[in-house]
């Protein structure tokens, strides 16, 4: 007999079986809960703990199926470039605020390129768009970027956080596992504009589709991306239930925008999700061939050879029989109670008649017309990728304790548009980036600081620090070092010496970090090898998640340690040196060299005040390196790429520091 568990993990913590800690680790109350009482079907009054503030599903905005609202009437209708602008403008006019003017061409193009491709625009594109910043020219650039292979990588990068993708197991010795073909599936899906409903179905149930293709079966690596173990002697029932809990939490965050995890111990205290609902959802994922000892491909059906590379990759296979689970007393794996068959929460629309009661039926339910959450959650997350924060700030919580939408009608309009466009992701992004709202300058006025300090009303353009991967990729792209090969196994770029030693077990096959060489050093950051117990520190410092659990929206912090990376890390010094080399080889005057650097990093020329400052910096750095051969040698030989023999080393060292300074400007690190 298999039983459920609601375990909590922390990489490196081996004693996960301490029952006394399970409830506390999950935020469970010590007071009696519904596990000792009859199931509460309507979940309006969860048992135990704090008094319930839950409300019937029908009365909470997110549980009502979205309908397309009428476009509002606005005074300045000529400002709107498409319907979403009217919803934004209505809020601004109500407060007497004016939208910001359109952003300068170079900055707008940089924003667009970073959002759609994750890379800066070329100087040639900046100059061409600055000469013709028309609507027609802008739309052509949008379409070209949506067709760029880098677009698929940029969209996939966000989804890999949701999918908790990593190259190691996470638990115990954190061994390597081959699952990178799943990452390629995600990139291909966004690049080819696979409809989001198909994308959903293939990841949750590709193996259950008729005549499932290799591509569709590879997609089920989404389920296998969770932490796993190959530790001898584990309590299998405990880990099996921990795996099931992860699937429920990930499903809820990725598609439903609900915090369901606490219902593993007791009925949800705020949303209409019962403990029985939790285990009924878990049941969908308890009927697979994945063994508890999931490391090193030890299971009988662990992988699928994917032509042409013949690379093994972890997939999911359904086992014969009806999916079921047991409701656990207070979430304890050794206290099984009522048996429940696979089902969706009682407070949400139910599976349609005729749908299979397995993962395929679950996937179809998520994108069915009567599903109130999936489209809203998806468009909100895509919106946050462009604007820095969603229309609902709490992207992972559309429930009672989450934030209310700032523009509820706009959210519903976008959700219906997305659903009725057959879940067309590129069409949605085209709509958002061609709006007047997106194209606003990021200028701040005293009035807007008072009435819209956090830009939640979108009275100006988005401005926020870029994600970790974009910071590194921009430096590589601006310098010309970036290798744009799409896909392939993970790579190991520069990292501090012995970076894995502290956390690695002697038995682990990821005990030692062996740096790659050549092109592998300069791949996009999304291809960096991801060891869960020791993520790349230069990325983690910029809030990249550990990938131990699904993350639908990263934190964004600013710390001095980040500056230590961009000022001193060998990758950034090398990028600055190569960028400076190109400037010295192609331009003869100080002014032209500064423009060369600025156009590639900031997508604009320096203004007169900035130019004066950098002229002084050039002079100071030339003096600083005069006669200091050791310092010159350290700079010009940073990284593995050889320094140019056609450039004076002393001059190159000085200009490397100038290029590094531009790469460290707030504007360079900000989108």
C-alpha positions as CSV (number, residue, x, y, z in Angstrom):
1,X,0.0,0.0,0.0
2,X,1.3,3.5,-0.9
3,X,0.5,6.3,1.5
4,X,0.8,10.1,1.2
5,X,3.1,12.5,3.0
6,X,3.4,16.2,3.2
7,X,7.2,16.5,3.7
8,X,9.2,19.7,3.6
9,X,12.7,19.7,2.1
10,X,15.8,21.6,2.5
11,X,18.9,20.6,0.5
12,X,21.6,19.2,2.7
13,X,19.2,18.4,5.5
14,X,19.3,14.6,5.6
15,X,17.1,14.0,8.7
16,X,13.9,14.9,6.9
17,X,11.9,12.2,8.6
18,X,11.6,13.9,12.0
19,X,7.8,13.8,12.4
20,X,7.8,16.4,15.1
21,X,9.1,18.9,12.6
22,X,6.9,18.1,9.7
23,X,3.9,20.2,10.8
24,X,6.0,23.2,11.8
25,X,8.0,23.1,8.6
26,X,4.7,23.4,6.7
27,X,3.3,26.2,8.8
28,X,0.7,23.9,10.3
29,X,-1.1,24.8,13.5
30,X,-0.6,22.8,16.6
31,X,-4.3,23.0,17.3
32,X,-6.7,20.2,16.2
33,X,-7.5,20.3,12.6
34,X,-9.8,18.7,10.0
35,X,-7.7,15.5,9.7
36,X,-9.6,14.2,12.8
37,X,-13.0,15.5,11.6
38,X,-15.3,14.7,8.7
39,X,-14.1,16.4,5.4
40,X,-15.4,20.0,5.0
41,X,-16.8,20.1,1.5
42,X,-17.4,23.9,1.1
43,X,-14.3,25.0,3.0
44,X,-16.0,28.1,4.3
45,X,-14.8,27.3,7.9
46,X,-11.5,25.4,8.0
47,X,-10.9,23.7,11.3
48,X,-8.1,24.5,13.7
49,X,-5.8,27.4,14.1
50,X,-6.8,31.0,13.5
51,X,-10.4,31.9,12.8
52,X,-11.3,31.4,9.1
53,X,-11.6,34.4,6.9
54,X,-12.3,32.3,3.9
55,X,-15.3,33.2,1.7
56,X,-17.4,31.1,-0.7
57,X,-15.5,30.7,-4.0
58,X,-18.4,32.4,-5.8
59,X,-17.8,35.7,-4.0
60,X,-14.1,36.1,-4.6
61,X,-13.1,37.8,-7.8
62,X,-10.5,35.2,-9.0
63,X,-13.0,32.3,-8.8
64,X,-15.4,33.9,-11.3
65,X,-14.9,33.0,-14.9
66,X,-13.5,36.1,-16.7
67,X,-15.7,37.8,-19.3
68,X,-14.5,40.5,-21.7
69,X,-15.4,43.9,-20.3
70,X,-16.3,46.8,-22.5
71,X,-13.4,49.2,-23.3
72,X,-13.8,52.3,-21.1
73,X,-14.5,55.7,-22.4
74,X,-11.5,58.1,-21.9
75,X,-10.9,61.8,-22.6
76,X,-7.5,61.4,-24.3
77,X,-8.6,58.6,-26.7
78,X,-5.9,59.5,-29.3
79,X,-3.2,58.4,-26.8
80,X,-4.4,54.8,-26.9
81,X,-2.7,52.5,-29.4
82,X,-4.7,49.4,-28.5
83,X,-7.5,48.5,-26.1
84,X,-5.4,47.8,-23.1
85,X,-4.3,51.5,-23.1
86,X,-7.8,52.6,-22.4
87,X,-8.0,50.7,-19.1
88,X,-4.7,52.2,-18.0
89,X,-5.7,55.7,-19.1
90,X,-9.1,55.5,-17.3
91,X,-7.3,55.1,-13.9
92,X,-4.8,57.9,-14.7
93,X,-7.5,60.3,-15.7
94,X,-9.5,59.6,-12.6
95,X,-6.5,60.9,-10.6
96,X,-5.8,63.8,-12.9
97,X,-2.5,62.2,-14.1
98,X,-1.1,62.4,-17.6
99,X,0.7,59.5,-19.2
100,X,4.4,60.0,-19.8
101,X,5.6,60.9,-23.3
102,X,7.0,58.1,-25.5
103,X,10.4,57.0,-24.5
104,X,13.4,58.1,-26.6
105,X,14.0,55.8,-29.6
106,X,17.3,54.3,-28.4
107,X,16.0,53.6,-24.9
108,X,12.7,52.2,-26.1
109,X,14.4,49.9,-28.5
110,X,16.8,48.7,-25.7
111,X,13.8,48.0,-23.5
112,X,12.0,46.1,-26.3
113,X,15.1,44.0,-27.1
114,X,15.8,43.1,-23.5
115,X,12.2,42.2,-22.9
116,X,11.7,40.1,-26.0
117,X,15.2,38.6,-26.5
118,X,17.0,39.2,-23.2
119,X,19.9,40.8,-25.2
120,X,20.6,44.4,-26.1
121,X,19.9,45.8,-29.6
122,X,22.7,46.3,-32.1
123,X,24.0,49.8,-32.7
124,X,22.9,49.6,-36.3
125,X,19.3,48.9,-35.1
126,X,19.5,51.8,-32.7
127,X,20.7,54.2,-35.3
128,X,18.1,53.0,-37.9
129,X,15.2,53.3,-35.4
130,X,16.4,56.7,-34.1
131,X,16.3,57.9,-37.7
132,X,12.8,56.5,-38.3
133,X,10.9,55.9,-34.9
134,X,7.6,55.5,-36.7
135,X,4.9,53.0,-35.6
136,X,5.5,51.0,-38.8
137,X,9.3,50.7,-38.1
138,X,8.6,49.8,-34.4
139,X,6.1,47.1,-35.3
140,X,8.6,45.6,-37.8
141,X,11.2,45.4,-35.1
142,X,8.7,43.8,-32.7
143,X,7.9,41.1,-35.3
144,X,11.5,40.5,-36.1
145,X,12.4,40.0,-32.4
146,X,9.4,37.7,-31.9
147,X,10.9,35.6,-34.6
148,X,14.5,35.7,-33.2
149,X,15.7,32.4,-31.6
150,X,16.7,34.5,-28.6
151,X,13.0,35.1,-28.0
152,X,12.4,31.5,-27.3
153,X,15.3,31.4,-24.9
154,X,14.1,34.5,-23.0
155,X,10.6,33.2,-22.5
156,X,11.9,29.8,-21.6
157,X,14.2,31.3,-18.9
158,X,11.2,32.5,-16.9
159,X,9.4,29.2,-17.3
160,X,12.4,27.2,-16.0
161,X,12.0,29.0,-12.7
162,X,8.4,27.8,-12.6
163,X,9.4,24.3,-13.6
164,X,12.2,24.3,-10.9
165,X,14.6,23.0,-13.6
166,X,18.1,22.0,-12.4
167,X,20.9,19.6,-13.5
168,X,21.1,17.8,-10.1
169,X,18.7,15.9,-7.9
170,X,18.8,18.2,-4.9
171,X,18.5,15.7,-2.0
172,X,21.3,13.8,-0.4
173,X,24.6,13.9,-2.5
174,X,22.9,16.0,-5.2
175,X,24.0,13.9,-8.1
176,X,23.8,14.8,-11.7
177,X,20.8,13.8,-13.8
178,X,20.2,14.2,-17.5
179,X,17.1,16.4,-18.1
180,X,18.4,19.2,-20.3
181,X,16.4,18.0,-23.3
182,X,13.3,19.2,-21.3
183,X,14.9,22.7,-21.3
184,X,15.2,22.4,-25.1
185,X,11.6,21.5,-25.3
186,X,10.6,24.6,-23.5
187,X,12.8,26.8,-25.7
188,X,11.4,25.2,-28.9
189,X,7.8,25.6,-27.6
190,X,8.1,29.4,-27.1
191,X,10.1,29.9,-30.2
192,X,7.6,28.1,-32.4
193,X,4.7,29.8,-30.5
194,X,3.1,26.6,-29.3
195,X,-0.3,27.5,-27.9
196,X,-0.2,27.7,-24.1
197,X,-2.9,25.1,-23.7
198,X,-0.9,22.6,-25.7
199,X,2.2,23.6,-23.8
200,X,0.3,22.9,-20.6
201,X,-1.1,19.5,-21.7
202,X,2.2,18.2,-23.0
203,X,4.1,19.0,-19.8
204,X,1.5,17.5,-17.5
205,X,0.4,14.6,-19.7
206,X,2.4,14.3,-22.9
207,X,2.8,10.6,-22.3
208,X,-1.0,10.1,-22.2
209,X,-1.7,11.8,-25.6
210,X,-2.6,9.4,-28.5
211,X,0.5,8.2,-30.3
212,X,2.6,10.5,-28.1
213,X,5.7,11.8,-29.9
214,X,9.2,12.0,-28.5
215,X,8.7,15.7,-28.2
216,X,5.5,15.3,-26.1
217,X,7.0,12.7,-23.9
218,X,10.1,14.8,-23.3
219,X,7.8,17.6,-22.2
220,X,6.8,15.5,-19.2
221,X,10.3,16.3,-17.8
222,X,8.3,19.1,-16.2
223,X,7.0,16.6,-13.6
224,X,10.4,15.0,-13.1
225,X,12.2,18.4,-12.6
226,X,11.4,18.2,-8.9
227,X,13.9,17.3,-6.2
228,X,14.6,13.6,-5.9
229,X,17.0,11.3,-4.0
230,X,19.1,8.2,-4.4
231,X,19.9,7.9,-0.7
232,X,20.0,4.3,0.5
233,X,17.7,3.6,3.4
234,X,15.2,6.4,3.0
235,X,11.6,5.8,4.1
236,X,10.0,5.4,0.7
237,X,6.5,6.4,1.7
238,X,7.8,9.6,3.1
239,X,9.7,10.6,0.0
240,X,6.9,9.5,-2.4
241,X,4.6,11.8,-0.6
242,X,7.1,14.7,-0.6
243,X,7.3,14.3,-4.4
244,X,3.5,14.4,-4.6
245,X,3.4,17.5,-2.5
246,X,5.9,19.2,-4.7
247,X,3.7,18.5,-7.8
248,X,0.6,19.9,-6.1
249,X,2.5,23.1,-5.0
250,X,4.0,23.5,-8.4
251,X,0.7,22.9,-10.3
252,X,-1.1,25.4,-8.0
253,X,1.5,28.1,-8.4
254,X,2.1,27.7,-12.2
255,X,-1.5,27.5,-13.4
256,X,-3.9,28.3,-10.6
257,X,-2.1,31.1,-8.6
258,X,-3.1,29.5,-5.3
259,X,-1.1,28.6,-2.2
260,X,-2.5,25.1,-1.8
261,X,0.4,23.5,0.1
262,X,-0.8,24.3,3.6
263,X,-3.8,22.1,2.9
264,X,-1.6,19.1,3.2
265,X,-1.9,19.5,7.0
266,X,-5.4,21.1,7.4
267,X,-8.1,22.8,5.4
268,X,-6.8,26.1,3.9
269,X,-7.5,28.8,6.4
270,X,-8.4,31.5,3.9
271,X,-9.2,29.9,0.5
272,X,-11.9,27.3,-0.3
273,X,-9.4,24.4,-0.5
274,X,-9.9,21.5,1.8
275,X,-7.3,18.9,2.9
276,X,-9.3,16.4,0.9
277,X,-8.9,18.6,-2.2
278,X,-5.1,18.6,-1.6
279,X,-4.8,14.9,-1.6
280,X,-7.2,14.4,-4.5
281,X,-4.9,16.7,-6.5
282,X,-1.8,14.8,-5.3
283,X,-3.4,11.6,-6.5
284,X,-3.0,12.6,-10.1
285,X,0.7,12.4,-9.7
286,X,0.8,9.2,-7.6
287,X,0.1,6.9,-10.5
288,X,3.5,7.1,-12.4
289,X,6.4,4.8,-12.8
290,X,8.8,7.1,-11.1
291,X,10.4,5.3,-8.1
292,X,11.3,7.0,-4.9
293,X,15.0,6.1,-5.5
294,X,15.0,8.4,-8.5
295,X,18.7,9.0,-8.9
296,X,21.1,7.9,-11.6
297,X,18.3,6.5,-13.8
298,X,17.8,3.6,-11.4
299,X,14.1,3.2,-12.3
300,X,12.9,0.6,-14.8
301,X,11.5,3.2,-17.2
302,X,13.7,6.2,-16.4
303,X,14.4,7.8,-19.6
304,X,13.8,8.2,-23.3
305,X,16.4,8.4,-26.0
306,X,15.9,11.6,-27.9
307,X,17.2,11.6,-31.5
308,X,19.5,12.8,-33.0
309,X,21.7,13.2,-29.9
310,X,20.5,9.9,-28.3
311,X,20.6,11.7,-25.0
312,X,18.7,10.1,-22.1
313,X,16.3,12.4,-20.4
314,X,13.9,11.9,-17.5
315,X,10.3,11.6,-18.5
316,X,7.0,10.6,-16.8
317,X,5.0,7.4,-17.6
318,X,1.6,6.5,-16.3
319,X,1.0,3.3,-14.5
320,X,-2.1,1.2,-15.0
321,X,-4.9,1.6,-12.5
322,X,-7.0,4.4,-10.9
323,X,-5.0,7.3,-9.4
324,X,-5.7,7.6,-5.7
325,X,-4.2,8.8,-2.5
326,X,-4.8,8.9,1.3
327,X,-5.7,11.9,3.3
328,X,-3.0,12.1,6.0
329,X,-3.6,13.0,9.6
330,X,-1.8,16.4,10.0
331,X,0.2,15.7,6.9
332,X,2.1,12.8,8.5
333,X,3.2,10.2,6.0
334,X,2.7,7.3,8.5
335,X,-0.9,8.3,9.4
336,X,-3.0,7.5,6.3
337,X,-6.8,8.1,6.6
338,X,-9.5,8.3,4.0
339,X,-8.7,7.1,0.5
340,X,-9.6,9.7,-2.2
341,X,-9.6,9.3,-6.0
342,X,-7.9,11.9,-8.2
343,X,-10.1,15.0,-8.4
344,X,-10.0,18.7,-8.7
345,X,-10.9,21.1,-5.8
346,X,-14.7,21.0,-5.1
347,X,-14.9,24.8,-5.0
348,X,-13.7,25.1,-8.7
349,X,-15.5,23.9,-11.9
350,X,-15.3,20.1,-12.2
351,X,-13.7,17.9,-14.8
352,X,-16.0,17.7,-17.8
353,X,-18.0,14.5,-18.4
354,X,-16.0,12.1,-20.5
355,X,-12.6,13.5,-19.5
356,X,-10.2,10.8,-18.2
357,X,-9.6,11.0,-14.4
358,X,-5.8,11.2,-14.9
359,X,-3.2,13.8,-15.7
360,X,-4.6,14.3,-19.2
361,X,-8.0,15.2,-17.8
362,X,-6.3,17.5,-15.3
363,X,-4.4,19.3,-18.0
364,X,-7.6,19.7,-20.1
365,X,-9.4,21.1,-17.1
366,X,-6.7,23.8,-16.5
367,X,-7.4,25.3,-19.9
368,X,-11.1,24.6,-20.2
369,X,-13.4,27.6,-20.9
370,X,-15.0,27.4,-17.5
371,X,-11.6,27.5,-15.7
372,X,-11.4,31.0,-14.0
373,X,-7.8,31.0,-13.0
374,X,-5.4,29.7,-15.6
375,X,-5.7,32.5,-18.2
376,X,-5.6,35.2,-15.6
377,X,-2.5,33.7,-13.9
378,X,-0.7,33.3,-17.2
379,X,-1.3,36.8,-18.5
380,X,-0.5,38.3,-15.1
381,X,2.9,36.6,-15.1
382,X,3.7,37.6,-18.7
383,X,2.7,41.2,-17.8
384,X,5.1,41.1,-14.9
385,X,7.9,40.0,-17.2
386,X,7.5,43.3,-19.1
387,X,6.4,45.7,-16.4
388,X,8.3,44.3,-13.4
389,X,5.2,43.5,-11.4
390,X,1.9,41.9,-12.3
391,X,-1.5,43.5,-12.3
392,X,-1.9,41.2,-9.3
393,X,1.3,41.8,-7.4
394,X,1.2,38.4,-5.6
395,X,1.7,36.4,-8.8
396,X,1.6,33.1,-6.8
397,X,-1.5,34.0,-4.8
398,X,-4.8,34.9,-6.4
399,X,-6.6,33.9,-3.2
400,X,-8.1,35.7,-0.3
401,X,-4.7,36.7,1.2
402,X,-3.2,37.8,-2.2
403,X,-3.2,41.3,-3.6
404,X,-6.2,42.6,-5.4
405,X,-5.6,43.5,-9.1
406,X,-4.9,47.2,-9.7
407,X,-6.7,47.0,-13.0
408,X,-9.3,44.1,-12.7
409,X,-11.1,44.9,-15.9
410,X,-7.8,45.0,-17.8
411,X,-6.7,41.6,-16.3
412,X,-10.0,40.0,-17.4
413,X,-9.8,41.6,-20.8
414,X,-6.3,40.2,-21.4
415,X,-7.3,36.8,-20.0
416,X,-10.2,36.6,-22.4
417,X,-8.1,37.9,-25.3
418,X,-5.5,35.3,-24.5
419,X,-8.0,32.4,-24.3
420,X,-9.9,33.5,-27.4
421,X,-6.7,33.9,-29.5
422,X,-6.2,30.2,-28.9
423,X,-3.6,30.8,-26.2
424,X,-1.3,32.6,-28.6
425,X,1.7,33.8,-26.5
426,X,3.4,35.8,-29.2
427,X,0.2,37.6,-30.0
428,X,-0.2,38.6,-26.3
429,X,3.4,39.9,-26.1
430,X,2.9,41.8,-29.4
431,X,-0.2,43.4,-28.0
432,X,1.5,44.5,-24.8
433,X,4.8,45.8,-26.3
434,X,3.0,47.8,-29.0
435,X,0.8,49.6,-26.4
436,X,1.3,53.2,-25.6
437,X,1.5,52.1,-21.9
438,X,4.6,50.1,-22.6
439,X,6.2,52.7,-24.7
440,X,6.1,55.5,-22.1
441,X,9.3,57.1,-20.9
442,X,10.3,56.1,-17.3
443,X,10.5,59.8,-16.2
444,X,9.3,60.6,-12.7
445,X,7.5,63.8,-11.7
446,X,6.8,65.0,-8.2
447,X,3.1,64.6,-8.8
448,X,3.5,61.0,-9.9
449,X,5.8,60.2,-7.0
450,X,3.0,61.4,-4.7
451,X,0.1,59.7,-6.5
452,X,1.8,56.7,-8.1
453,X,5.0,56.2,-6.3
454,X,5.4,52.5,-7.2
455,X,4.1,52.9,-10.7
456,X,1.3,50.5,-10.0
457,X,-1.1,52.7,-12.1
458,X,1.4,52.7,-15.0
459,X,1.7,56.5,-15.2
460,X,5.2,56.0,-16.7
461,X,7.3,53.3,-18.4
462,X,8.8,50.3,-16.5
463,X,12.2,50.7,-14.9
464,X,13.8,48.0,-12.7
465,X,17.0,46.1,-12.3
466,X,17.5,43.3,-14.7
467,X,17.5,39.6,-13.8
468,X,20.7,37.9,-13.1
469,X,21.0,36.2,-16.4
470,X,20.3,39.4,-18.3
471,X,23.1,41.3,-16.5
472,X,25.7,38.7,-17.5
473,X,24.3,38.2,-21.0
474,X,24.3,41.9,-21.7
475,X,28.0,42.1,-20.9
476,X,28.7,39.2,-23.1
477,X,26.6,40.5,-26.0
478,X,27.9,44.0,-25.8
479,X,31.5,42.8,-25.9
480,X,30.9,40.4,-28.8
481,X,31.9,37.4,-26.7
482,X,28.4,35.8,-26.5
483,X,28.1,32.5,-28.3
484,X,24.5,32.3,-29.5
485,X,24.2,28.6,-30.1
486,X,20.7,27.5,-29.0
487,X,20.2,24.4,-26.8
488,X,22.6,21.6,-25.8
489,X,23.9,20.3,-22.5
490,X,24.6,22.7,-19.6
491,X,27.9,24.4,-19.5
492,X,30.3,25.4,-16.7
493,X,31.6,28.9,-17.0
494,X,33.9,30.8,-14.6
495,X,33.1,30.3,-10.9
496,X,35.3,30.8,-7.8
497,X,37.8,28.0,-7.2
498,X,36.5,24.9,-5.2
499,X,33.0,26.4,-5.3
500,X,31.3,23.0,-4.7
501,X,33.7,21.7,-2.0
502,X,31.8,22.9,1.0
503,X,28.5,21.4,0.1
504,X,29.6,18.3,-1.8
505,X,29.5,14.7,-0.4
506,X,32.5,12.5,-1.2
507,X,30.2,10.1,-3.1
508,X,28.6,12.8,-5.3
509,X,29.4,12.8,-9.0
510,X,29.1,16.6,-8.7
511,X,31.6,16.9,-6.0
512,X,34.1,18.9,-8.0
513,X,33.4,21.9,-10.3
514,X,35.5,21.5,-13.5
515,X,35.3,24.7,-15.5
516,X,34.7,24.4,-19.3
517,X,36.8,26.2,-21.9
518,X,36.3,27.8,-25.3
519,X,32.8,28.6,-26.5
520,X,31.2,26.9,-23.5
521,X,32.4,29.8,-21.3
522,X,30.4,32.3,-23.3
523,X,27.0,30.7,-23.7
524,X,23.8,32.4,-22.4
525,X,23.5,32.2,-18.7
526,X,20.4,30.0,-18.9
527,X,22.6,27.2,-20.0
528,X,24.9,27.4,-16.9
529,X,25.0,24.1,-15.0
530,X,22.6,24.3,-12.1
531,X,23.6,22.4,-9.0
532,X,20.8,22.9,-6.5
533,X,23.0,22.8,-3.4
534,X,25.4,25.4,-4.9
535,X,23.8,27.5,-7.6
536,X,26.1,29.8,-9.6
537,X,26.9,32.5,-7.0
538,X,27.1,35.4,-9.5
539,X,23.5,34.6,-10.5
540,X,22.3,33.8,-7.0
541,X,23.5,37.2,-5.8
542,X,21.1,38.8,-8.3
543,X,18.2,36.8,-6.9
544,X,18.3,33.8,-9.2
545,X,16.4,31.1,-7.3
546,X,18.0,27.8,-6.1
547,X,15.4,25.9,-8.2
548,X,14.6,23.7,-5.1
549,X,11.0,24.7,-5.6
550,X,8.8,26.4,-8.2
551,X,9.2,30.2,-8.3
552,X,6.7,32.2,-10.3
553,X,8.2,35.6,-9.6
554,X,11.7,36.3,-8.3
555,X,12.6,38.7,-5.6
556,X,14.5,41.8,-6.6
557,X,17.0,43.2,-4.2
558,X,20.0,45.5,-4.4
559,X,23.1,44.7,-2.3
560,X,26.8,45.8,-2.4
561,X,27.7,42.2,-3.2
562,X,26.2,42.6,-6.6
563,X,28.6,45.5,-7.4
564,X,31.5,43.3,-6.4
565,X,30.4,40.8,-9.0
566,X,30.0,43.3,-11.9
567,X,33.2,45.2,-11.0
568,X,35.5,42.3,-10.2
569,X,34.2,38.9,-11.6
570,X,36.5,37.6,-14.3
571,X,33.6,37.3,-16.7
572,X,32.8,41.0,-16.4
573,X,36.4,42.1,-16.6
574,X,37.0,40.0,-19.6
575,X,33.9,41.3,-21.3
576,X,35.0,44.9,-20.6
577,X,38.5,44.1,-22.0
578,X,37.1,42.6,-25.2
579,X,34.6,45.5,-25.6
580,X,37.5,48.0,-25.0
581,X,39.6,46.2,-27.6
582,X,37.0,46.6,-30.3
583,X,36.6,50.3,-29.4
584,X,40.4,50.8,-29.7
585,X,40.7,48.8,-32.9
586,X,37.8,50.5,-34.7
587,X,37.9,54.1,-33.4
588,X,40.8,56.6,-33.2
589,X,39.4,59.4,-31.1
590,X,38.4,59.4,-27.4
591,X,35.0,60.7,-28.3
592,X,34.3,58.1,-30.9
593,X,35.5,55.3,-28.6
594,X,33.2,56.5,-25.8
595,X,30.3,56.5,-28.2
596,X,31.3,52.9,-29.3
597,X,31.0,51.7,-25.8
598,X,27.9,53.6,-24.9
599,X,25.9,52.5,-27.9
600,X,26.6,48.9,-27.2
601,X,25.8,49.0,-23.5
602,X,23.3,51.9,-23.2
603,X,21.9,52.0,-26.8
604,X,22.5,55.8,-26.9
605,X,25.4,58.2,-27.1
606,X,26.7,60.0,-24.0
607,X,25.4,63.5,-23.3
608,X,27.9,66.3,-22.8
609,X,28.0,66.1,-19.0
610,X,28.6,62.4,-19.1
611,X,31.3,62.8,-21.8
612,X,33.2,65.3,-19.6
613,X,33.2,62.8,-16.7
614,X,34.4,59.9,-18.9
615,X,37.1,62.1,-20.5
616,X,38.5,62.6,-17.0
617,X,38.2,58.9,-16.3
618,X,40.2,58.0,-19.4
619,X,42.9,60.4,-18.4
620,X,43.0,59.1,-14.9
621,X,43.1,55.5,-15.9
622,X,45.9,56.1,-18.4
623,X,47.9,57.7,-15.6
624,X,46.9,54.9,-13.2
625,X,48.3,52.2,-15.3
626,X,51.4,54.1,-16.5
627,X,54.5,52.0,-15.5
628,X,52.5,49.4,-13.5
629,X,53.2,46.4,-15.7
630,X,51.8,43.9,-13.2
631,X,48.4,45.7,-13.0
632,X,48.3,46.0,-16.8
633,X,49.0,42.3,-17.2
634,X,46.3,41.3,-14.8
635,X,43.7,43.3,-16.7
636,X,44.6,42.4,-20.2
637,X,44.9,38.7,-19.5
638,X,41.6,38.4,-17.6
639,X,39.7,35.4,-18.8
640,X,40.6,32.8,-21.4
641,X,40.1,34.8,-24.5
642,X,43.6,36.0,-25.7
643,X,44.3,39.8,-25.7
644,X,44.7,41.5,-29.0
645,X,48.3,42.0,-30.2
646,X,47.3,45.0,-32.2
647,X,46.4,47.2,-29.2
648,X,48.9,48.7,-26.7
649,X,48.5,46.9,-23.4
650,X,48.7,50.0,-21.3
651,X,46.0,51.7,-23.3
652,X,43.9,48.6,-23.3
653,X,44.0,48.3,-19.5
654,X,42.9,51.9,-19.0
655,X,40.1,51.5,-21.5
656,X,39.0,48.2,-20.0
657,X,38.3,50.1,-16.7
658,X,36.4,52.7,-18.7
659,X,34.3,50.0,-20.4
660,X,33.8,48.2,-17.0
661,X,32.5,51.5,-15.5
662,X,29.9,51.9,-18.3
663,X,28.8,48.3,-17.7
664,X,28.4,49.2,-14.0
665,X,26.2,52.2,-14.6
666,X,22.8,52.0,-13.0
667,X,21.3,52.5,-16.5
668,X,23.3,49.5,-17.8
669,X,22.0,47.2,-15.1
670,X,18.4,48.5,-15.4
671,X,15.8,47.8,-18.0
